[in-house]
Amino acid sequence: MKLKPMADNLLLKQTEAQETTASGIILASAKEKPAIYEVISAGPEVKEIAAGNKVVVGNYIGSDIKLDGVDYKFVKLEDVLAIVTD
């Protein structure tokens, strides 16, 4: 089954939480959901963000959905706080 966002909605997939730092320190808060998501697809009105981009959204924003055992989140473009760049 495929999901296609409408209007200015984005379909996001949660990125994995980093559990250790580069120096090997274990992070106690790693079990908390990260605020960085990968964009799976964007609605036709979204021009600034494309599939594959990583974005920052609030922890309690959007609508959660589980499809084929994978957790996704639908958010509006206005709920995106930032685009993650290297």
ZALO-831036 format. One record per atom (N, C-alpha, C): residue number from 0; residue in three letters; atom name; x, y, z. Coordinates in steps of 0.05 Angstrom, whole numbers, plus 32768, in hexadecimal, padded with zeros to 4 digits. Layout:
BEGIN
[site NUM, ALA, CA, [X, Y, Z]],
...
END
This chain:
BEGIN
[site 0, MET, N, [8011, 7FE9, 8000]],
[site 0, MET, CA, [8000, 8000, 8000]],
[site 0, MET, C, [8012, 8019, 8000]],
[site 1, LYS, N, [800A, 802D, 7FF0]],
[site 1, LYS, CA, [801A, 8046, 7FEF]],
[site 1, LYS, C, [8009, 805D, 7FF9]],
[site 2, LEU, N, [8016, 8071, 8005]],
[site 2, LEU, CA, [8009, 8089, 800F]],
[site 2, LEU, C, [8013, 80A1, 7FFF]],
[site 3, LYS, N, [8001, 80B1, 7FF5]],
[site 3, LYS, CA, [8009, 80C9, 7FE6]],
[site 3, LYS, C, [7FFD, 80E1, 7FF5]],
[site 4, PRO, N, [800E, 80F3, 8000]],
[site 4, PRO, CA, [8003, 810A, 800E]],
[site 4, PRO, C, [7FF5, 811D, 7FFB]],
[site 5, MET, N, [7FE1, 812B, 8006]],
[site 5, MET, CA, [7FD2, 813E, 7FF6]],
[site 5, MET, C, [7FD9, 815A, 7FFF]],
[site 6, ALA, N, [7FD4, 816E, 7FEE]],
[site 6, ALA, CA, [7FD8, 818B, 7FF4]],
[site 6, ALA, C, [7FF4, 8190, 7FFE]],
[site 7, ASP, N, [7FF7, 819C, 8016]],
[site 7, ASP, CA, [8011, 81A4, 8021]],
[site 7, ASP, C, [801A, 8191, 8037]],
[site 8, ASN, N, [8012, 8178, 8035]],
[site 8, ASN, CA, [8019, 8164, 804A]],
[site 8, ASN, C, [8033, 8155, 8042]],
[site 9, LEU, N, [8041, 814C, 8056]],
[site 9, LEU, CA, [8059, 813C, 8053]],
[site 9, LEU, C, [8056, 8121, 8061]],
[site 10, LEU, N, [8060, 810C, 8055]],
[site 10, LEU, CA, [8061, 80F2, 8061]],
[site 10, LEU, C, [807D, 80ED, 806B]],
[site 11, LEU, N, [8081, 80E9, 8085]],
[site 11, LEU, CA, [809B, 80E7, 8091]],
[site 11, LEU, C, [809F, 80CC, 809E]],
[site 12, LYS, N, [80B8, 80C3, 809F]],
[site 12, LYS, CA, [80C0, 80AB, 80AD]],
[site 12, LYS, C, [80D4, 80B2, 80C2]],
[site 13, GLN, N, [80D1, 80A9, 80D9]],
[site 13, GLN, CA, [80E3, 80AF, 80EF]],
[site 13, GLN, C, [80FF, 80A4, 80EB]],
[site 14, THR, N, [8113, 80B4, 80F0]],
[site 14, THR, CA, [812F, 80AA, 80EE]],
[site 14, THR, C, [8136, 809C, 8108]],
[site 15, GLU, N, [814A, 808B, 8107]],
[site 15, GLU, CA, [8153, 807D, 811E]],
[site 15, GLU, C, [8161, 808F, 8132]],
[site 16, ALA, N, [815D, 808B, 814B]],
[site 16, ALA, CA, [816A, 809B, 8160]],
[site 16, ALA, C, [8187, 8092, 8162]],
[site 17, GLN, N, [8199, 80A5, 8165]],
[site 17, GLN, CA, [81B5, 809E, 8169]],
[site 17, GLN, C, [81B8, 8097, 8186]],
[site 18, GLU, N, [81C3, 807F, 818B]],
[site 18, GLU, CA, [81C5, 8074, 81A6]],
[site 18, GLU, C, [81E0, 8079, 81B3]],
[site 19, THR, N, [81F5, 807F, 81A3]],
[site 19, THR, CA, [820F, 8085, 81AE]],
[site 19, THR, C, [821B, 809D, 819E]],
[site 20, THR, N, [822D, 80AB, 81AB]],
[site 20, THR, CA, [823B, 80C1, 819E]],
[site 20, THR, C, [8253, 80B5, 818F]],
[site 21, ALA, N, [8261, 80C6, 8180]],
[site 21, ALA, CA, [8278, 80BD, 8170]],
[site 21, ALA, C, [828E, 80B1, 8182]],
[site 22, SER, N, [8290, 80BC, 819B]],
[site 22, SER, CA, [82A4, 80B2, 81AE]],
[site 22, SER, C, [829B, 809A, 81BE]],
[site 23, GLY, N, [8282, 8090, 81B9]],
[site 23, GLY, CA, [8279, 8078, 81C6]],
[site 23, GLY, C, [8268, 807C, 81DF]],
[site 24, ILE, N, [8261, 8095, 81E6]],
[site 24, ILE, CA, [8251, 809B, 81FD]],
[site 24, ILE, C, [8234, 8093, 81F7]],
[site 25, ILE, N, [8228, 8084, 8208]],
[site 25, ILE, CA, [820C, 807B, 8205]],
[site 25, ILE, C, [81FA, 8091, 820E]],
[site 26, LEU, N, [81E7, 8098, 81FC]],
[site 26, LEU, CA, [81D4, 80AE, 8201]],
[site 26, LEU, C, [81BC, 80A3, 8210]],
[site 27, ALA, N, [81B6, 80AE, 8227]],
[site 27, ALA, CA, [819F, 80A5, 8237]],
[site 27, ALA, C, [8185, 80AB, 822A]],
[site 28, SER, N, [8183, 80C1, 821A]],
[site 28, SER, CA, [816A, 80C9, 820E]],
[site 28, SER, C, [8166, 80BD, 81F3]],
[site 29, ALA, N, [8175, 80A9, 81EB]],
[site 29, ALA, CA, [8174, 809D, 81D0]],
[site 29, ALA, C, [8159, 8090, 81CC]],
[site 30, LYS, N, [814B, 8088, 81E0]],
[site 30, LYS, CA, [8132, 807A, 81DD]],
[site 30, LYS, C, [811B, 808E, 81D8]],
[site 31, GLU, N, [8120, 80A7, 81DC]],
[site 31, GLU, CA, [810C, 80BC, 81D6]],
[site 31, GLU, C, [810A, 80C0, 81B7]],
[site 32, LYS, N, [80F3, 80C5, 81AD]],
[site 32, LYS, CA, [80F0, 80C8, 8190]],
[site 32, LYS, C, [8100, 80E0, 8186]],
[site 33, PRO, N, [810F, 80DD, 8171]],
[site 33, PRO, CA, [811D, 80F4, 8166]],
[site 33, PRO, C, [810A, 8106, 8157]],
[site 34, ALA, N, [8110, 811F, 8153]],
[site 34, ALA, CA, [8100, 8132, 8145]],
[site 34, ALA, C, [8107, 8134, 8128]],
[site 35, ILE, N, [811A, 8123, 811F]],
[site 35, ILE, CA, [8123, 8124, 8103]],
[site 35, ILE, C, [8116, 810D, 80F4]],
[site 36, TYR, N, [8109, 8114, 80DE]],
[site 36, TYR, CA, [80FB, 8101, 80CE]],
[site 36, TYR, C, [8104, 8102, 80B1]],
[site 37, GLU, N, [8102, 80EC, 80A3]],
[site 37, GLU, CA, [8108, 80EB, 8086]],
[site 37, GLU, C, [80EE, 80EF, 8077]],
[site 38, VAL, N, [80EF, 8100, 8062]],
[site 38, VAL, CA, [80D7, 8104, 8052]],
[site 38, VAL, C, [80D5, 80ED, 803E]],
[site 39, ILE, N, [80BE, 80E0, 8040]],
[site 39, ILE, CA, [80B8, 80C9, 802D]],
[site 39, ILE, C, [80AB, 80D4, 8014]],
[site 40, SER, N, [8098, 80E6, 8017]],
[site 40, SER, CA, [808B, 80F3, 8000]],
[site 40, SER, C, [807E, 810D, 8009]],
[site 41, ALA, N, [8079, 811E, 7FF6]],
[site 41, ALA, CA, [806E, 8138, 7FFB]],
[site 41, ALA, C, [8056, 813D, 7FE9]],
[site 42, GLY, N, [8043, 814C, 7FF3]],
[site 42, GLY, CA, [802B, 8153, 7FE3]],
[site 42, GLY, C, [8032, 8166, 7FCC]],
[site 43, PRO, N, [8020, 8169, 7FB9]],
[site 43, PRO, CA, [8026, 8179, 7FA1]],
[site 43, PRO, C, [802B, 8197, 7FA6]],
[site 44, GLU, N, [8022, 81A1, 7FBC]],
[site 44, GLU, CA, [8026, 81BD, 7FC3]],
[site 44, GLU, C, [8041, 81C3, 7FD1]],
[site 45, VAL, N, [8050, 81AE, 7FD7]],
[site 45, VAL, CA, [806A, 81B1, 7FE5]],
[site 45, VAL, C, [8080, 81B3, 7FD1]],
[site 46, LYS, N, [808D, 81CA, 7FD0]],
[site 46, LYS, CA, [80A2, 81CF, 7FBC]],
[site 46, LYS, C, [80BE, 81D0, 7FCA]],
[site 47, GLU, N, [80BF, 81D6, 7FE3]],
[site 47, GLU, CA, [80D8, 81DB, 7FF1]],
[site 47, GLU, C, [80E6, 81C1, 7FFB]],
[site 48, ILE, N, [80D6, 81AC, 7FFE]],
[site 48, ILE, CA, [80E1, 8193, 800A]],
[site 48, ILE, C, [80DA, 817C, 7FF7]],
[site 49, ALA, N, [80EE, 816A, 7FF4]],
[site 49, ALA, CA, [80EA, 8153, 7FE2]],
[site 49, ALA, C, [80EE, 8139, 7FF1]],
[site 50, ALA, N, [80E6, 8123, 7FE6]],
[site 50, ALA, CA, [80EA, 8109, 7FF1]],
[site 50, ALA, C, [8108, 8105, 7FF5]],
[site 51, GLY, N, [810F, 80F9, 800C]],
[site 51, GLY, CA, [812B, 80F5, 8013]],
[site 51, GLY, C, [8137, 810A, 8025]],
[site 52, ASN, N, [812B, 8122, 8026]],
[site 52, ASN, CA, [8135, 8137, 8038]],
[site 52, ASN, C, [8130, 812E, 8055]],
[site 53, LYS, N, [813F, 8139, 8067]],
[site 53, LYS, CA, [813A, 8135, 8084]],
[site 53, LYS, C, [8130, 814F, 808F]],
[site 54, VAL, N, [811C, 814E, 80A0]],
[site 54, VAL, CA, [8110, 8165, 80AC]],
[site 54, VAL, C, [810D, 8163, 80CA]],
[site 55, VAL, N, [810A, 8179, 80D7]],
[site 55, VAL, CA, [8105, 817A, 80F4]],
[site 55, VAL, C, [80E9, 8183, 80F8]],
[site 56, VAL, N, [80DA, 8174, 8108]],
[site 56, VAL, CA, [80BE, 817B, 8110]],
[site 56, VAL, C, [80BC, 8177, 812E]],
[site 57, GLY, N, [80A8, 8184, 8139]],
[site 57, GLY, CA, [80A2, 8181, 8156]],
[site 57, GLY, C, [809A, 8164, 815D]],
[site 58, ASN, N, [809F, 815C, 8176]],
[site 58, ASN, CA, [8099, 8141, 817E]],
[site 58, ASN, C, [807B, 813A, 817E]],
[site 59, TYR, N, [806A, 814D, 8182]],
[site 59, TYR, CA, [804D, 8147, 8184]],
[site 59, TYR, C, [803E, 8153, 816D]],
[site 60, ILE, N, [804B, 8155, 8156]],
[site 60, ILE, CA, [803E, 8161, 813E]],
[site 60, ILE, C, [8036, 814A, 812B]],
[site 61, GLY, N, [8020, 814F, 811C]],
[site 61, GLY, CA, [8019, 813C, 8107]],
[site 61, GLY, C, [8008, 8125, 8110]],
[site 62, SER, N, [8002, 8114, 80FC]],
[site 62, SER, CA, [7FF2, 80FC, 8101]],
[site 62, SER, C, [8003, 80E3, 80FB]],
[site 63, ASP, N, [8004, 80D1, 810F]],
[site 63, ASP, CA, [8013, 80B8, 810C]],
[site 63, ASP, C, [8002, 80A3, 80FF]],
[site 64, ILE, N, [8010, 8093, 80EE]],
[site 64, ILE, CA, [8003, 807C, 80E1]],
[site 64, ILE, C, [8016, 8065, 80DF]],
[site 65, LYS, N, [800D, 804D, 80E2]],
[site 65, LYS, CA, [801E, 8035, 80DE]],
[site 65, LYS, C, [8014, 8026, 80C6]],
[site 66, LEU, N, [8026, 8021, 80B3]],
[site 66, LEU, CA, [801F, 8014, 809B]],
[site 66, LEU, C, [8034, 7FFF, 8094]],
[site 67, ASP, N, [802B, 7FE6, 8091]],
[site 67, ASP, CA, [803E, 7FD0, 808C]],
[site 67, ASP, C, [8054, 7FCE, 80A1]],
[site 68, GLY, N, [804D, 7FD4, 80BA]],
[site 68, GLY, CA, [8060, 7FD1, 80D0]],
[site 68, GLY, C, [8074, 7FE8, 80D2]],
[site 69, VAL, N, [8070, 7FFD, 80C3]],
[site 69, VAL, CA, [8082, 8014, 80C4]],
[site 69, VAL, C, [8072, 802D, 80CE]],
[site 70, ASP, N, [807E, 803C, 80E0]],
[site 70, ASP, CA, [8071, 8054, 80EB]],
[site 70, ASP, C, [8077, 806C, 80D9]],
[site 71, TYR, N, [8062, 807A, 80D1]],
[site 71, TYR, CA, [8064, 8092, 80C1]],
[site 71, TYR, C, [8056, 80A9, 80D0]],
[site 72, LYS, N, [805C, 80C1, 80C7]],
[site 72, LYS, CA, [804F, 80D9, 80D2]],
[site 72, LYS, C, [8047, 80EB, 80BB]],
[site 73, PHE, N, [802E, 80F5, 80BC]],
[site 73, PHE, CA, [8026, 810A, 80A9]],
[site 73, PHE, C, [8027, 8125, 80B7]],
[site 74, VAL, N, [8034, 8139, 80AA]],
[site 74, VAL, CA, [8035, 8154, 80B5]],
[site 74, VAL, C, [8030, 8168, 809F]],
[site 75, LYS, N, [8027, 817F, 80A6]],
[site 75, LYS, CA, [8024, 8195, 8093]],
[site 75, LYS, C, [803F, 81A3, 808F]],
[site 76, LEU, N, [8043, 81AF, 8078]],
[site 76, LEU, CA, [805B, 81BD, 8072]],
[site 76, LEU, C, [8062, 81D2, 8088]],
[site 77, GLU, N, [804E, 81E0, 8092]],
[site 77, GLU, CA, [8052, 81F5, 80A6]],
[site 77, GLU, C, [805C, 81EA, 80C1]],
[site 78, ASP, N, [805A, 81D0, 80C5]],
[site 78, ASP, CA, [8063, 81C3, 80DE]],
[site 78, ASP, C, [8081, 81BC, 80DD]],
[site 79, VAL, N, [808D, 81BE, 80C6]],
[site 79, VAL, CA, [80AA, 81B8, 80C3]],
[site 79, VAL, C, [80BA, 81CF, 80CE]],
[site 80, LEU, N, [80CB, 81CA, 80E1]],
[site 80, LEU, CA, [80DB, 81DF, 80EE]],
[site 80, LEU, C, [80F5, 81E4, 80DE]],
[site 81, ALA, N, [8101, 81D0, 80D2]],
[site 81, ALA, CA, [811A, 81D3, 80C3]],
[site 81, ALA, C, [811F, 81BC, 80B1]],
[site 82, ILE, N, [8130, 81C1, 809C]],
[site 82, ILE, CA, [813A, 81AC, 808B]],
[site 82, ILE, C, [8156, 81A6, 8094]],
[site 83, VAL, N, [815D, 818D, 8098]],
[site 83, VAL, CA, [8177, 8185, 80A1]],
[site 83, VAL, C, [818A, 8184, 8089]],
[site 84, THR, N, [81A1, 8192, 808B]],
[site 84, THR, CA, [81B5, 8191, 8075]],
[site 84, THR, C, [81CF, 8188, 8081]],
[site 85, ASP, N, [81E1, 817E, 8070]],
[site 85, ASP, CA, [81FB, 8175, 8079]],
[site 85, ASP, C, [820E, 818C, 807E]],
END
